[in-house]
Amino acid sequence: MSNQTVSPGALLAGRYRIAELLAEIDGARVWRAVDEVLNRAVIVDVLPIGDPRTNTLFDAARRAAAAADPRFLRVLDCDMHDGVTYCVREWAGGRPLERMLSAGPLTGQQAGWLAREVSEALENLHRTGQSHGSISPSTVVVTDAGAIKVVGLATEAALRSTGPGSPEQDVRALGEILYASLTGRWPGPAPAWGLQPAPIEHGRLLSPRQVRAGVPRSLDDICDRLLAEPPRHHAAPITSAAGLSAALSGVVGSSHEPPSQMDETVAVARQNGSVDDATQVVPPVLTPALDPTPAVVQQNGHSQAPPPRAAYTPAADARPVRRQSPPSHNGNGRRKPPADEPRQRGSWGGRILILLAVLALLSVIAMAQFLVKGAINKDQGSNATPDAPQSSGPPVPTNEKVTIKAAKDFDPKPKGNGSEHPEDVANTYDGKADTTWTTMSYSKKNLGGLKEGVGIYYDLGELTDVSQVTVNLVGDPTNLELMVPSADPSKPATTVGGWKSVANAEEAGESAVLKLAAPTNTRYVLVWLTSLPKDGSGYRGEISEVTIQR
């Protein structure tokens, strides 16, 4: 077995079932996998045979395994199998800060609390004489519950060959994170972690308050003491995690409870019962009343990329209060911001005239319907024979929009793993074009040849006549089908064979209109993707909105 032969579906060391490639770092590959012994999601770093980082990774894994602070994700295993070196690490259920900041900066309370949690974890680590070595927005994760997790302790630096680092470097890196969280800009000379560089004036980095209005002065001062050389106003620099923890505690307090609005979507996910696609190996049961992009796998990418494309985090949303997303960086350019131009209002006289015209038109239509109905009934009455049942034709499409009550990802076993980013399913019917659900990344457009397809089925709450479904997509071309249960239309089928196709679209672009030959009475409809568009080095499907009509 080699690094290149480790692929989705492979069983590594007789235990770890490889599921999805998340990132590549200088030839090392980072995979999401399932520990089939303990039935849990894990991250597996795989080095090629003979890689010079092998001994360094073993040493880093041993040091990381000794860390006691629960905010650091654990190293679970590190060994060699058929010449391949692998390191197995805990999976974090949440979103990396890198993805959170792509939606905009945090509030002062959020940024200060997050930085203090990481600082306290580093403080405990530094007391043992160790350092993290690679603190960045991709290695700080906000979990589903709003807690903070730090990933890649020692192992991230080993994969990147940057050396073990030092406590002072950890603290400065955390200062950069605090600055970026407050401003949405990166305090460096070049773009990093999806952020544009912060402005510089006279060779000096502008303070957070100079970049963004509303930043608390106390946090502005802490950033200056962490990053400025020298700090303004002759303030003492902060060079230790202990000093930073104390300074931040004086601003945001010492509670470990996350701010009440640390993440709007976490509360939504908790209410809906949706969970992370990786940590939930067996998908949750859909109830009548049922939420982080992720980024493309990149060469020399981050081992903590956006989930579940993130190397350490899934896609269960853990973002701050949602803001309007910036333009996509993946080149799709298909998301359209909502139009917010105010509409000009006419005069009261004009409104009254329009109202009268509408009333008159409705009166004419009602009278015409009454006369036509009477004529039809009279004609039917004259031609009908006693006791002859009158047949009714198929329901007529009304184009009325149907309210979606709930939805669930559909990736049935054994060919599927039972879960396909369930935390993002609600994004497909939230009325927002800039929130999406994505499939995992596959090596081929036919889902790597691993399965027939993958999709989402929607619960309409009751049996409903469905005549048309419109699916807004990101990326092209995409092949998809519209399916309904082939047996009981009031129950979702659990296998692909339990659904029947009623419409399809080949090589669809931004929008696929799936129109049924005749309205079908069903409670559940399945949008089933069978061929995916190119996305970076792989293939990935993406749905922004689904609209169902009677």
C-alpha positions, -999 to 999 in steps of 0.1 A, spaced: 0 0 0 13 35 -9 1 70 -2 -14 70 -37 -33 38 -32 -50 50 0 -83 60 -15 -120 63 -5 -133 29 5 -99 15 14 -94 -1 48 -62 11 64 -45 -11 90 -76 -33 91 -95 -7 110 -98 28 94 -122 30 65 -111 59 43 -140 82 34 -129 115 19 -97 134 10 -97 167 29 -63 182 21 -28 177 8 2 191 25 35 188 7 27 153 -4 11 142 28 -27 135 25 -53 142 51 -84 120 51 -116 117 69 -121 81 79 -143 59 101 -128 38 129 -147 6 123 -137 -9 157 -152 20 177 -176 32 151 -165 69 152 -152 95 128 -115 103 128 -88 122 108 -60 102 93 -28 118 81 -9 96 56 27 101 46 42 85 15 66 56 18 101 68 28 89 104 36 116 122 56 89 135 80 81 100 93 102 102 125 92 138 131 55 129 129 60 100 153 78 123 178 51 150 174 23 124 179 39 112 212 42 148 224 6 156 214 -8 125 231 6 137 264 -13 170 264 -39 171 292 -60 202 284 -93 190 269 -93 219 244 -66 201 224 -79 173 202 -62 140 210 -39 119 189 -54 84 190 -29 63 170 3 65 150 19 36 132 31 22 99 11 -2 77 26 -17 45 53 10 46 28 38 49 30 61 80 -3 72 94 -14 93 123 -50 91 136 -65 120 154 -98 130 170 -124 146 148 -139 179 160 -176 185 155 -177 222 145 -163 248 121 -128 262 119 -123 299 125 -110 302 90 -145 295 76 -162 316 102 -142 346 92 -151 341 56 -186 353 66 -172 384 84 -155 395 116 -167 385 150 -180 408 177 -156 420 203 -171 397 230 -169 367 206 -133 374 195 -121 381 230 -137 350 245 -124 328 217 -88 341 221 -89 337 258 -100 300 255 -71 293 232 -47 313 254 -57 293 285 -51 260 266 -17 272 254 -9 284 289 -13 249 303 7 235 274 36 259 278 39 250 314 50 215 303 77 230 280 59 223 248 44 245 221 17 240 194 39 252 166 11 260 141 -17 281 156 -38 296 128 -75 302 119 -75 266 104 -65 250 137 -90 268 159 -125 252 159 -158 263 174 -177 231 182 -214 224 178 -219 233 214 -200 266 211 -168 254 228 -133 259 215 -110 231 202 -74 234 191 -63 209 165 -30 197 151 -10 200 183 26 194 172 15 172 143 5 202 121 39 217 124 54 182 116 34 179 84 44 214 73 81 209 83 81 243 101 98 230 133 83 226 167 79 264 173 81 282 206 57 295 232 64 330 220 55 321 184 23 306 197 13 338 215 21 360 185 1 337 162 -28 340 186 -25 378 185 -28 375 147 -60 354 152 -74 380 176 -67 408 151 -83 389 122 -113 380 143 -119 417 152 -113 432 117 -118 405 91 -83 413 78 -50 394 82 -22 413 100 5 404 74 19 417 42 -1 392 20 -35 376 19 -38 346 42 -66 322 53 -90 337 28 -85 372 43 -71 403 26 -40 419 43 -46 446 69 -37 482 59 -4 496 69 4 533 74 39 547 76 52 511 79 31 504 109 1 480 111 -31 500 117 -48 490 150 -82 471 149 -101 503 158 -85 521 128 -96 493 105 -131 486 118 -155 508 138 -169 495 170 -139 474 182 -136 477 220 -106 499 230 -95 473 256 -92 446 229 -75 471 205 -49 477 232 -43 440 237 -38 435 200 -13 463 199 6 448 228 7 414 210 17 426 175 32 461 175 69 465 177 70 484 200 35 488 214 19 523 214 18 545 244 49 527 259 27 498 269 44 465 280 43 439 253 24 406 259 47 376 252 33 348 273 0 329 272 -4 335 309 -1 372 304 -26 371 275 -51 350 295 -50 375 323 -54 405 300 -84 389 282 -100 377 313 -101 413 325 -121 422 294 -144 393 287 -144 376 321 -133 340 330 -164 320 322 -160 291 298 -196 294 286 -196 308 251 -212 342 244 -250 340 239 -246 348 203 -213 330 196 -230 311 169 -265 316 156 -264 283 136 -253 262 165 -286 270 182 -304 262 150 -286 229 147 -293 220 183 -330 228 179 -333 209 146 -314 179 159 -290 180 130 -254 169 137 -221 167 121 -218 143 91 -185 128 103 -192 124 140 -226 109 133 -217 77 116 -253 65 117 -276 92 104 -303 106 128 -339 95 122 -360 120 104 -388 134 125 -418 154 112 -403 185 127 -368 186 118 -277 230 99 -192 252 86 -175 263 20 -164 242 24 -132 248 5 -118 228 -24 -91 203 -16 -59 222 -24 -23 213 -29 -3 226 1 -37 233 16 -46 233 52 -51 202 71 -79 220 89 -99 232 59 -136 240 59 -156 210 69 -162 185 62 -136 194 37 -118 206 68 -92 182 78 -102 184 114 -137 198 114 -170 187 99 -197 208 85 -220 211 114 -223 248 114 -204 267 141 -203 301 126 -208 335 142 -240 354 136 -245 350 99 -236 379 77 -238 384 40 -211 361 25 -184 378 4 -180 368 -32 -170 332 -37 -133 325 -40 -137 293 -59 -144 309 -92 -180 298 -95 -194 333 -91 -229 320 -91 -243 333 -59 -264 364 -63 -268 388 -34 -304 397 -26 -316 429 -42 -322 455 -15 -329 486 -35 -359 504 -20 -390 504 -42 -405 538 -50 -440 542 -38 -467 558 -58 -493 583 -47 -525 574 -28 -546 584 -58 -527 561 -80 -531 532 -55 -568 537 -53 -572 537 -91 -552 505 -93 -573 489 -65 -605 498 -83 -593 483 -116 -583 451 -98 -617 448 -81 -635 454 -115 -613 427 -132 -620 402 -104 -658 409 -107 -657 402 -144 -636 370 -139 -660 358 -112 -691 364 -133 -675 346 -163 -666 316 -141 -702 314 -128 -717 315 -163 -693 289 -177 -697 266 -147 -735 268 -151 -734 260 -188 -710 230 -181 -732 216 -154 -763 220 -175 -746 202 -204 -734 174 -181 -768 170 -166 -785 166 -199 -760 139 -211 -756 120 -179 -774 87 -173 -787 76 -139 -762 59 -116 -733 66 -140 -702 76 -120 -685 108 -131 -648 103 -135 -623 129 -125 -591 136 -144 -556 140 -130 -550 171 -107 -543 203 -125 -509 220 -117 -515 252 -98 -478 263 -96 -485 271 -59 -453 268 -38 -453 240 -13 -438 246 22 -410 221 30 -414 209 66 -381 190 69 -354 174 49 -326 148 52 -295 139 34 -297 105 16 -266 84 11 -278 49 19 -255 20 29 -239 -2 19 -225 18 -10 -229 50 8 -217 58 43 -251 68 55 -244 105 58 -236 134 34 -232 167 52 -265 166 71 -258 198 90 -261 219 58 -293 203 44 -315 231 58 -295 256 37 -313 243 6 -347 256 16 -339 286 39 -347 311 11 -310 323 10 -291 319 -22 -257 323 -5 -262 293 18 -257 258 3 -254 221 8 -226 202 -8 -218 166 -14 -184 152 -4 -155 154 -29 -152 125 -53 -124 114 -76 -148 111 -106 -179 129 -117 -199 97 -113 -192 99 -76 -160 80 -80 -179 49 -93 -187 41 -56 -225 45 -57 -254 54 -80 -259 89 -65 -264 110 -34 -290 136 -25 -317 150 -2 -353 140 4 -378 166 14 -408 161 38 -439 181 28 -457 172 60 -486 155 43 -496 140 10 -494 167 -16 -498 170 -54 -463 178 -68 -460 190 -104 -426 207 -105 -394 210 -85 -368 237 -92 -332 230 -80 -307 259 -80 -272 246 -84 -236 258 -80 -212 246 -107 -220 228 -139 -228 204 -154 -248 184 -130 -270 154 -137 -299 149 -114 -333 131 -110 -365 138 -91 -378 107 -73 -407 97 -51 -414 66 -30 -424 37 -52 -445 20 -26 -460 41 2 -459 78 -7 -464 88 29 -431 71 40 -395 78 28 -378 47 13 -345 36 30 -329 22 -2 -323 36 -37 -346 8 -51 -374 21 -30 -377 53 -50 -389 58 -86 -378 85 -110 -405 109 -121 -383 136 -138 -346 142 -147 -322 168 -160 -289 162 -179 -259 185 -177 -279 211 -158 -264 246 -152 -273 271 -125 -310 259 -124 -327 226 -131 -365 226 -136 -378 191 -130 -413 190 -144 -434 159 -138 -455 145 -167 -485 147 -144 -489 159 -108 -479 131 -83 -495 128 -49 -467 122 -23 -453 134 10 -416 129 1 -396 140 -29 -359 130 -34 -335 152 -53 -309 127 -65 -275 138 -80 -260 112 -103 -231 132 -119 -212 160 -103 -194 191 -117 -157 197 -115 -145 214 -82 -108 219 -79 -90 186 -80 -122 165 -75 -159 166 -83 -185 179 -59 -222 187 -62 -237 218 -46 -274 229 -41 -283 264 -30 -322 263 -31 -350 238 -38 -385 250 -46 -414 226 -48 -447 235 -66 -481 219 -67 
